């Protein structure tokens, strides 16, 4: 998180770019089902749910990156950030990166169930399965009876609207849906 707060980058970097240019930015952490149940990572880790604006770059205009940095500046307690584009190998992958990706992908639900989630929402957010899945997970608690709607006031997610999306319409619709 501090690397994003203090860094001079002007856009999100791919996992491979970070590994090459800023290897000290990466920290490997295993998130477990126990972490989902205890909530111990909720204040420490921020995961980001966002719609990719095109197939190669989720944020060509830098608007999502600016919202992420603004959010982090207001919350100095956040230590780690997980965002798909920068936290998982993207595009053409080496054999090792393919293996890393295959390990990470089926476990993404644990990240969204255990961390605080910043939902960067545009008006097309509802058109994507992954974004809706991430939002739904961020609004659930792990209980002895399974997943239940998060009961604490404020929950584990924060919605910020970008481009033509508005909190009054899009943000409230997302909360009401889940």
C-alpha positions as a printed NumPy array, in Angstrom:
array([[  0.   ,   0.   ,   0.   ],
       [  2.798,   2.425,   0.814],
       [  4.364,   1.762,  -2.583],
       [  1.147,   2.972,  -4.212],
       [  0.785,   5.908,  -1.807],
       [  4.362,   7.109,  -2.269],
       [  5.206,   5.785,  -5.74 ],
       [  5.755,   7.859,  -8.832],
       [  3.906,   5.534, -11.203],
       [  0.974,   7.135, -13.006],
       [ -0.922,   3.964, -13.829],
       [ -1.468,   0.432, -12.662],
       [  1.402,  -1.866, -13.527],
       [  1.055,  -5.512, -14.468],
       [  2.332,  -8.156, -12.092],
       [  5.226,  -8.813, -14.472],
       [  6.136,  -5.104, -14.669],
       [  6.183,  -4.88 , -10.884],
       [  8.262,  -8.05 , -10.575],
       [ 10.791,  -6.583, -13.032],
       [ 10.876,  -2.912, -11.965],
       [  9.826,  -2.982,  -8.303],
       [ 10.29 ,  -6.5  ,  -6.877],
       [ 10.295,  -5.053,  -3.353],
       [  6.64 ,  -4.048,  -3.883],
       [  5.521,  -7.683,  -3.912],
       [  4.709,  -9.589,  -0.774],
       [  3.454, -13.138,  -0.9  ],
       [  0.733, -13.896,   1.624],
       [ -1.338, -17.033,   1.94 ],
       [ -4.959, -16.215,   2.761],
       [ -6.864, -19.062,   4.402],
       [-10.449, -19.941,   5.132],
       [ -9.619, -19.266,   8.79 ],
       [ -8.768, -15.667,   7.823],
       [-12.253, -15.33 ,   6.306],
       [-13.838, -16.562,   9.543],
       [-11.807, -14.415,  11.945],
       [-11.709, -11.14 ,  10.031],
       [ -8.088, -10.59 ,  11.078],
       [ -7.103,  -9.224,   7.642],
       [-10.02 ,  -6.825,   7.24 ],
       [ -8.14 ,  -3.683,   8.273],
       [ -4.756,  -4.76 ,   6.914],
       [ -5.609,  -5.794,   3.336],
       [ -7.543,  -3.963,   0.654],
       [ -8.712,  -5.832,  -2.405],
       [-10.024,  -3.972,  -5.416],
       [-13.016,  -4.91 ,  -7.536],
       [-13.048,  -3.082, -10.848],
       [-14.104,  -3.558, -14.446],
       [-11.387,  -3.767, -17.031],
       [-11.987,  -0.993, -19.56 ],
       [-10.273,  -2.975, -22.313],
       [ -8.691,  -6.401, -22.697],
       [ -5.101,  -5.277, -22.265],
       [ -5.35 ,  -2.466, -19.722],
       [ -8.088,  -2.16 , -17.126],
       [ -7.466,   1.547, -16.618],
       [ -6.034,   3.295, -19.691],
       [ -7.087,   6.757, -18.467],
       [ -5.699,   6.314, -14.926],
       [ -9.037,   7.146, -13.274],
       [ -9.193,   3.861, -11.336],
       [ -5.583,   4.241, -10.195],
       [ -6.316,   7.769,  -8.941],
       [ -9.327,   6.526,  -6.95 ],
       [ -7.264,   3.709,  -5.455],
       [ -4.473,   6.088,  -4.384],
       [ -6.992,   8.544,  -2.927],
       [ -8.596,   5.733,  -0.919],
       [ -5.206,   4.562,   0.373],
       [ -4.164,   8.099,   1.348],
       [ -7.27 ,   8.355,   3.531],
       [ -6.584,   4.979,   5.218],
       [ -2.993,   4.704,   6.426],
       [ -3.799,   1.499,   8.337],
       [ -4.023,  -0.488,   5.087],
       [ -0.758,  -2.369,   4.591],
       [ -1.347,  -4.549,   1.516],
       [ -3.337,  -4.174,  -1.7  ],
       [ -4.588,  -6.954,  -3.951],
       [ -5.73 ,  -5.999,  -7.433],
       [ -5.929,  -8.616, -10.168],
       [ -3.967,  -6.728, -12.83 ],
       [ -1.023,  -6.084, -10.506],
       [ -1.225,  -9.151,  -8.267],
       [ -1.565, -11.975, -10.792],
       [  0.492, -12.673, -13.937],
       [ -1.176, -11.066, -16.955],
       [ -1.023, -11.525, -20.721],
       [  1.666, -13.811, -22.098],
       [  2.858, -15.913, -19.168],
       [  5.932, -18.039, -18.61 ],
       [  5.376, -21.637, -17.475],
       [  6.048, -20.537, -13.881],
       [  3.586, -17.642, -14.223],
       [  0.958, -19.989, -15.656],
       [  1.375, -22.18 , -12.574],
       [  1.106, -19.152, -10.254],
       [ -2.024, -17.964, -12.048],
       [ -3.655, -21.417, -11.858],
       [ -2.959, -21.514,  -8.116],
       [ -4.34 , -18.025,  -7.498],
       [ -7.466, -17.976,  -9.665],
       [ -9.564, -20.592,  -7.813],
       [ -8.73 , -18.948,  -4.481],
       [ -9.696, -15.362,  -5.258],
       [-12.891, -15.82 ,  -3.257],
       [-10.8  , -16.033,  -0.062],
       [ -9.323, -12.599,  -0.723],
       [-12.719, -10.967,  -1.224],
       [-14.163, -12.722,   1.845],
       [-11.33 , -11.736,   4.181],
       [-10.317,  -8.191,   3.23 ],
       [-11.902,  -4.798,   2.892],
       [-12.985,  -4.327,  -0.738],
       [-12.838,  -1.122,  -2.731],
       [-15.422,  -1.369,  -5.484],
       [-14.496,   0.998,  -8.29 ],
       [-17.75 ,   1.074, -10.188],
       [-18.556,   2.376, -13.607],
       [-21.913,   2.055, -15.329],
       [-20.822,  -1.222, -16.989],
       [-19.863,  -2.909, -13.699],
       [-23.126,  -4.919, -13.722],
       [-22.263,  -6.43 , -17.099],
       [-19.409,  -8.579, -15.798],
       [-19.604, -11.838, -13.864],
       [-16.333, -11.357, -11.979],
       [-17.155,  -7.885, -10.696],
       [-20.564,  -9.004,  -9.451],
       [-19.03 , -12.081,  -7.806],
       [-16.402,  -9.923,  -6.08 ],
       [-19.04 ,  -7.431,  -4.885],
       [-21.265, -10.214,  -3.583],
       [-18.36 , -11.792,  -1.683],
       [-17.46 ,  -8.415,  -0.167],
       [-20.967,  -8.118,   1.245],
       [-20.952, -11.56 ,   2.928],
       [-19.728, -12.885,   6.274],
       [-18.471, -16.381,   6.861],
       [-20.581, -17.898,   9.642],
       [-21.085, -21.364,  11.094],
       [-24.227, -21.526,   8.906],
       [-22.352, -20.571,   5.718],
       [-22.219, -17.214,   3.977],
       [-24.638, -14.597,   5.279],
       [-25.094, -10.91 ,   4.417],
       [-22.538,  -8.86 ,   6.352],
       [-24.241,  -7.525,   9.452],
       [-21.91 ,  -4.774,  10.706],
       [-22.845,  -1.213,   9.798],
       [-20.749,  -0.16 ,   6.827],
       [-19.738,  -3.71 ,   5.941],
       [-16.437,  -4.66 ,   4.361],
       [-16.808,  -2.787,   1.112],
       [-16.631,   0.777,  -0.074],
       [-18.115,   1.803,  -3.406],
       [-16.685,   4.671,  -5.427],
       [-18.277,   5.595,  -8.731],
       [-16.329,   6.688, -11.789],
       [-17.106,   7.933, -15.277],
       [-20.899,   8.072, -15.705],
       [-21.83 ,   5.892, -12.708],
       [-23.492,   7.513,  -9.715],
       [-23.82 ,   6.344,  -6.136],
       [-27.5  ,   7.236,  -6.107],
       [-28.291,   4.897,  -9.   ],
       [-25.48 ,   2.397,  -9.6  ],
       [-24.021,   2.149,  -6.1  ],
       [-27.372,   1.809,  -4.364],
       [-28.517,  -0.703,  -6.968],
       [-25.442,  -2.849,  -6.237],
       [-26.039,  -2.73 ,  -2.477],
       [-29.733,  -3.517,  -2.916],
       [-28.935,  -6.412,  -5.248],
       [-26.76 ,  -8.183,  -2.689]])
